[in-house]
């Protein structure tokens, strides 16, 4: 009679079921999840490298062209990014370098006086005379020059009442026959000739010009931009002294 040893002396163990958890209710084996190998990315890279090498052997010129185009694209993108970064960095440096040098950084409000004519007289003593201004046909009415003076005076008075206001005379070289003279400079010159209507010490140092506007919309828009250029910020409040044309 053959004897079959059991226990630790048994040379080969017998497993009735494969490894895993046996589920009694369903009679199935619950297999454990195998962990992904940590070298899977390395294998994937090697696989792609092998494929690329294989394609290169079959079509060397095609693969070389694709690689060259890809490399040139990368270089162009990097070059554009570097250029954009340099421009942005330079702008930031300019802001940091000149941010504290705005001549009117303490002023917060804007008083805008829109010009409507060019002063052509060589003498400012006749500012209240119509023949001292270059007038359009619809402006040639008695009292028109006096209206311009009143307009200038109102702007000066409004500025004098606000210590944080910047006065801007706005208007470009809108009249060809009047020569290279701007409306804004004409108004400033007349205001200076009138001694700033008694408020020279208070107003003159913060009264400047905007000499590009061609119409009422640009008077306002360009004056806001000019204010930003001089103060470093946009105005908190805007006082627009429009001219009351005399008919």
NULUM-858102 format. One record per residue: x, y, z of N, C-alpha, C in turn. Coordinates in steps of 0.05 Angstrom, whole numbers, padded with zeros to 5 digits, always signed. Layout:
<sites>
XYZXYZXYZ/...
</sites>
This chain:
<sites>
+00017-00024+00000+00000+00000+00000+00018+00025+00000/+00012+00042-00019+00028+00067-00021+00019+00087+00000/+00039+00100+00011+00033+00121+00030+00040+00148+00017/+00022+00167+00021+00026+00194+00011+00030+00213+00034/+00054+00223+00037+00059+00241+00060+00044+00267+00057/+00037+00278+00080+00023+00304+00080+00039+00322+00099/+00031+00348+00098+00044+00368+00116+00068+00381+00103/+00087+00389+00120+00110+00404+00110+00128+00388+00093/+00126+00360+00095+00144+00343+00079+00133+00339+00051/+00110+00349+00045+00098+00346+00019+00114+00361-00002/+00126+00348-00022+00143+00362-00040+00129+00382-00058/+00104+00379-00064+00090+00397-00082+00062+00403-00070/+00056+00429-00066+00030+00436-00056+00009+00437-00078/-00015+00432-00071-00037+00432-00091-00056+00455-00084/-00062+00470-00105-00081+00492-00102-00107+00486-00116/-00128+00484-00102-00154+00477-00114-00164+00499-00132/-00158+00524-00124-00168+00547-00139-00144+00566-00146/-00146+00579-00167-00125+00598-00173-00124+00621-00153/-00102+00635-00153-00099+00656-00133-00120+00677-00136/-00130+00687-00114-00151+00707-00115-00171+00701-00094/-00190+00719-00091-00212+00715-00071-00235+00701-00084/-00244+00679-00071-00266+00664-00082-00292+00675-00070/-00311+00682-00088-00337+00693-00080-00356+00671-00079/-00365+00664-00055-00383+00641-00051-00410+00645-00064/-00421+00669-00061-00448+00674-00072-00450+00669-00102/-00430+00679-00116-00431+00677-00145-00415+00654-00156/-00398+00642-00139-00382+00620-00148-00360+00628-00167/-00351+00652-00166-00330+00662-00184-00306+00671-00168/-00285+00675-00183-00259+00683-00171-00256+00713-00175/-00251+00727-00153-00246+00756-00154-00216+00760-00156/-00208+00767-00180-00179+00770-00185-00169+00797-00176/-00147+00798-00165-00135+00823-00156-00123+00838-00179/-00125+00864-00177-00114+00881-00198-00084+00881-00198/-00073+00878-00221-00044+00879-00223-00035+00908-00225/-00015+00915-00211-00004+00942-00211+00011+00947-00237/+00007+00971-00247+00021+00978-00272+00051+00981-00266/+00066+00972-00284+00094+00973-00281+00104+01002-00282/+00123+01008-00265+00134+01035-00264+00151+01042-00289/+00157+01020-00304+00174+01026-00327+00157+01027-00353/+00131+01029-00349+00113+01031-00373+00119+01056-00390/+00123+01080-00379+00130+01103-00396+00156+01099-00411/+00175+01085-00399+00200+01080-00412+00196+01062-00436/+00179+01041-00432+00173+01023-00454+00159+01037-00477/+00141+01056-00469+00126+01070-00490+00144+01088-00506/+00163+01101-00493+00182+01118-00507+00199+01101-00526/+00208+01079-00516+00224+01061-00533+00208+01051-00557/+00182+01046-00552+00165+01036-00574+00163+01058-00596/+00158+01082-00587+00156+01104-00607+00183+01109-00621/+00204+01106-00606+00231+01109-00619+00236+01088-00640/+00227+01063-00633+00230+01042-00652+00214+01046-00678/+00189+01056-00673+00172+01061-00696+00183+01083-00714/+00193+01104-00701+00205+01126-00716+00229+01117-00732/+00245+01100-00719+00269+01089-00733+00261+01072-00756/+00239+01057-00753+00229+01039-00774+00219+01056-00798/+00203+01077-00792+00193+01094-00813+00216+01110-00827/+00236+01116-00811+00259+01130-00823+00274+01113-00843/+00275+01087-00837+00288+01069-00856+00272+01066-00882/+00245+01066-00879+00228+01063-00903+00227+01089-00919/+00223+01112-00905+00220+01138-00918+00238+01158-00905/+00263+01157-00910+00282+01175-00896+00277+01205-00903/+00271+01210-00928+00268+01238-00937+00242+01250-00925/+00221+01234-00924+00196+01244-00913+00199+01250-00883/+00211+01231-00868+00215+01235-00839+00233+01259-00834/+00254+01262-00850+00272+01285-00846+00257+01311-00851/+00240+01312-00872+00224+01336-00878+00206+01344-00855/+00192+01323-00844+00173+01328-00822+00188+01338-00798/+00211+01325-00792+00227+01333-00769+00238+01362-00772/+00246+01368-00796+00256+01395-00801+00234+01416-00798/+00211+01410-00809+00188+01429-00807+00180+01433-00778/+00180+01411-00763+00173+01413-00734+00193+01430-00719/+00219+01426-00725+00240+01441-00712+00238+01471-00718/+00233+01477-00744+00231+01505-00752+00207+01518-00739/+00185+01503-00737+00161+01514-00723+00166+01520-00694/+00181+01503-00681+00188+01507-00653+00205+01532-00650/+00224+01535-00668+00242+01558-00667+00227+01584-00671/+00208+01584-00690+00192+01608-00696+00175+01616-00672/+00162+01595-00660+00145+01601-00636+00162+01612-00613/+00185+01600-00609+00202+01610-00587+00213+01638-00593/+00219+01643-00619+00228+01670-00626+00207+01691-00622/+00182+01685-00630+00160+01703-00626+00154+01708-00597/+00155+01686-00581+00150+01689-00553+00172+01706-00540/+00197+01702-00548+00219+01717-00536+00216+01747-00543/+00208+01752-00568+00205+01780-00577+00182+01794-00561/+00160+01779-00558+00137+01790-00543+00145+01795-00514/+00160+01776-00503+00169+01779-00475+00187+01803-00472/+00205+01808-00491+00223+01831-00489+00208+01857-00491/+00188+01858-00509+00172+01883-00512+00157+01888-00487/+00144+01867-00476+00129+01870-00451+00147+01878-00428/+00170+01867-00427+00189+01873-00405+00199+01902-00408/+00203+01911-00433+00212+01939-00437+00190+01958-00429/+00165+01952-00435+00143+01969-00428+00140+01971-00398/+00144+01948-00384+00143+01949-00355+00165+01965-00343/+00189+01963-00355+00211+01979-00345+00206+02009-00349/+00194+02016-00372+00188+02044-00377+00168+02055-00357/+00147+02038-00351+00127+02047-00332+00140+02051-00304/+00158+02032-00297+00171+02034-00271+00191+02058-00270/+00203+02064-00294+00223+02085-00294+00211+02113-00295/+00188+02115-00309+00177+02142-00312+00151+02146-00296/+00142+02125-00282+00117+02127-00267+00117+02149-00247/+00141+02154-00235+00142+02175-00214+00150+02202-00225/+00151+02205-00252+00159+02230-00264+00137+02244-00280/+00112+02236-00276+00090+02250-00289+00089+02278-00277/+00089+02299-00294+00090+02326-00283+00065+02335-00268/+00042+02321-00273+00018+02329-00259+00004+02305-00246/+00021+02288-00233+00011+02264-00221-00009+02269-00199/-00009+02292-00186-00026+02298-00164-00054+02309-00173/-00057+02315-00198-00083+02325-00208-00101+02302-00215/-00127+02305-00208-00146+02283-00211-00168+02289-00230/-00174+02315-00235-00197+02322-00251-00189+02337-00276/-00207+02338-00295-00201+02350-00321-00222+02372-00327/-00212+02395-00334-00229+02417-00345-00221+02420-00374/-00239+02414-00393-00232+02416-00421-00247+02439-00435/-00232+02455-00449-00243+02477-00464-00238+02472-00494/-00259+02467-00509-00256+02460-00537-00254+02486-00554/-00233+02487-00570-00229+02510-00587-00247+02509-00612/-00255+02532-00622-00272+02534-00646-00262+02553-00667/-00238+02564-00662-00227+02582-00682-00197+02586-00676/-00183+02597-00696-00155+02603-00694-00150+02633-00692/-00134+02641-00673-00128+02669-00670-00105+02676-00689/-00110+02695-00706-00091+02702-00728-00078+02729-00724/-00087+02745-00706-00076+02772-00703-00048+02770-00690/-00030+02789-00698-00003+02790-00687-00003+02803-00659/-00025+02816-00652-00028+02829-00627-00051+02817-00611/-00046+02811-00586-00068+02799-00570-00086+02821-00558/-00081+02845-00564-00098+02867-00553-00125+02868-00566/-00128+02854-00589-00153+02855-00603-00167+02828-00603/-00165+02814-00581-00177+02787-00579-00207+02787-00580/-00219+02810-00573-00248+02812-00574-00259+02822-00600/-00241+02824-00621-00250+02833-00647-00251+02809-00666/-00273+02809-00682-00277+02786-00700-00255+02784-00721/-00244+02806-00730-00223+02805-00751-00197+02795-00740/-00194+02789-00714-00170+02778-00703-00171+02747-00703/-00194+02736-00711-00198+02707-00711-00204+02698-00740/-00195+02674-00746-00202+02663-00772-00229+02649-00770/-00249+02662-00780-00277+02653-00776-00288+02640-00802/-00304+02619-00798-00319+02608-00820-00342+02626-00827/-00355+02622-00849-00377+02639-00858-00400+02640-00837/-00406+02617-00825-00428+02616-00806-00420+02629-00779/-00394+02635-00775-00385+02647-00750-00382+02677-00752/-00384+02688-00775-00380+02717-00779-00405+02733-00770/-00407+02735-00744-00429+02749-00731-00418+02767-00709/-00430+02790-00706-00422+02808-00684-00423+02794-00657/-00402+02797-00641-00401+02785-00615-00389+02757-00614/-00382+02746-00637-00370+02719-00638-00344+02717-00622/-00327+02737-00626-00301+02737-00612-00305+02739-00582/-00324+02755-00574-00330+02757-00545-00339+02731-00533/-00352+02715-00550-00361+02688-00541-00337+02670-00535/-00317+02672-00553-00292+02657-00549-00279+02664-00522/-00277+02690-00517-00265+02700-00492-00281+02690-00468/-00307+02691-00470-00324+02681-00447-00319+02652-00442/-00316+02637-00464-00311+02609-00462-00284+02603-00448/-00264+02618-00455-00238+02615-00442-00239+02622-00413/-00253+02643-00407-00256+02653-00379-00270+02632-00362/-00291+02620-00372-00306+02600-00357-00288+02576-00350/-00272+02568-00369-00253+02545-00364-00233+02552-00342/-00223+02577-00343-00203+02585-00322-00217+02587-00295/-00241+02597-00294-00255+02599-00268-00261+02572-00257/-00269+02553-00273-00276+02526-00264-00250+02513-00253/-00228+02517-00266-00203+02506-00257-00194+02518-00230/-00198+02544-00227-00190+02558-00203-00206+02548-00179/-00230+02539-00183-00247+02529-00161-00239+02500-00152/-00223+02487-00168-00215+02459-00162-00185+02457-00162/-00173+02454-00139-00144+02452-00136-00132+02427-00149/-00149+02407-00154-00139+02382-00166-00146+02380-00196/-00153+02402-00209-00161+02402-00237-00138+02410-00255/-00138+02398-00279-00119+02405-00300-00136+02417-00322/-00127+02441-00331-00142+02455-00353-00128+02449-00379/-00144+02439-00398-00134+02433-00425-00150+02448-00446/-00136+02464-00462-00148+02476-00486-00145+02457-00509/-00166+02449-00521-00165+02427-00541-00173+02437-00569/-00157+02429-00589-00163+02437-00617-00138+02437-00633/-00139+02424-00656-00115+02422-00673-00114+02444-00695/-00097+02439-00715-00094+02458-00737-00116+02450-00758/-00140+02459-00752-00163+02450-00768-00168+02468-00792/-00156+02491-00794-00161+02509-00816-00136+02513-00833/-00137+02504-00857-00114+02505-00875-00105+02534-00880/-00125+02551-00886-00118+02579-00893-00108+02595-00869/-00112+02584-00845-00103+02599-00821-00073+02593-00816/-00061+02575-00831-00033+02569-00827-00029+02548-00805/-00004+02542-00799+00003+02522-00779-00002+02532-00750/-00026+02538-00745-00034+02548-00718-00057+02531-00708/-00055+02523-00683-00076+02506-00672-00096+02523-00656/-00120+02512-00654-00141+02526-00638-00133+02526-00609/-00122+02504-00600-00115+02502-00571-00093+02523-00564/-00073+02525-00581-00052+02545-00575-00063+02573-00577/-00082+02578-00594-00094+02604-00596-00108+02612-00570/-00124+02593-00560-00138+02598-00535-00118+02603-00512/-00097+02586-00510-00078+02589-00489-00064+02617-00491/-00057+02625-00515-00044+02651-00519-00062+02674-00511/-00088+02673-00518-00107+02694-00510-00110+02694-00480/-00112+02671-00468-00115+02670-00438-00091+02682-00425/-00067+02677-00435-00043+02688-00424-00042+02718-00427/-00051+02728-00450-00051+02756-00455-00070+02771-00437/-00091+02757-00428-00110+02769-00410-00103+02765-00381/-00079+02756-00376-00070+02752-00348-00086+02730-00334/-00097+02712-00349-00113+02690-00339-00136+02700-00322/-00145+02724-00330-00169+02737-00317-00166+02738-00287/-00142+02746-00279-00137+02750-00250-00130+02725-00235/-00127+02702-00248-00121+02677-00234-00096+02664-00245/-00077+02680-00253-00053+02669-00266-00037+02652-00247/-00033+02661-00222-00016+02645-00203-00029+02618-00197/-00055+02617-00197-00069+02593-00189-00072+02573-00213/-00076+02584-00237-00084+02567-00259-00062+02563-00280/-00046+02582-00286-00028+02580-00309-00010+02556-00308/+00000+02549-00285+00020+02526-00283+00007+02499-00289/-00020+02498-00288-00034+02473-00294-00053+02476-00317/-00046+02493-00336-00062+02497-00360-00044+02490-00384/-00053+02470-00400-00037+02462-00423-00055+02458-00447/-00044+02447-00468-00060+02444-00493-00060+02415-00503/-00081+02410-00519-00083+02385-00534-00088+02393-00563/-00069+02388-00580-00068+02401-00607-00072+02381-00630/-00090+02361-00627-00094+02342-00648-00124+02339-00655/-00142+02347-00638-00170+02343-00643-00180+02359-00667/-00199+02346-00682-00211+02359-00706-00240+02364-00703/-00253+02353-00683-00282+02357-00678-00288+02354-00649/-00314+02357-00642-00322+02356-00614-00316+02330-00600/-00320+02308-00615-00315+02281-00604-00285+02278-00597/-00268+02286-00616-00239+02284-00611-00230+02303-00590/-00244+02326-00587-00237+02344-00565-00238+02329-00538/-00259+02314-00534-00262+02300-00509-00244+02276-00507/-00243+02260-00529-00227+02235-00528-00197+02241-00525/-00187+02260-00541-00158+02266-00541-00150+02280-00515/-00169+02295-00504-00163+02309-00478-00160+02289-00456/-00177+02268-00456-00174+02247-00436-00147+02233-00439/-00139+02228-00464-00113+02215-00469-00090+02233-00460/-00093+02259-00466-00072+02278-00458-00070+02280-00428/-00093+02278-00414-00093+02279-00385-00078+02254-00374/-00083+02231-00387-00069+02207-00379-00039+02209-00383/-00031+02223-00405-00003+02226-00411+00011+02244-00391/-00003+02263-00380+00009+02283-00362+00008+02275-00333/-00013+02260-00326-00017+02253-00297-00012+02224-00291/-00012+02207-00311-00008+02179-00306-00033+02163-00300/-00056+02177-00297-00082+02165-00292-00103+02178-00309/-00127+02166-00309-00149+02178-00323-00164+02196-00304/-00177+02217-00314-00191+02236-00297-00214+02224-00281/-00217+02232-00256-00240+02223-00240-00265+02238-00248/-00262+02264-00254-00285+02280-00263-00276+02297-00287/-00295+02302-00305-00290+02318-00329-00310+02340-00330/-00300+02364-00333-00317+02388-00337-00312+02397-00366/-00333+02397-00382-00331+02403-00410-00344+02430-00415/-00327+02450-00420-00337+02477-00425-00341+02481-00455/-00365+02476-00464-00372+02479-00492-00376+02508-00500/-00369+02515-00524-00372+02542-00533-00401+02548-00540/-00412+02570-00531-00439+02578-00539-00436+02597-00563/-00439+02585-00587-00435+02601-00611-00456+02623-00613/-00446+02647-00620-00463+02670-00621-00476+02673-00649/-00502+02678-00650-00515+02682-00675-00530+02709-00674/
</sites>
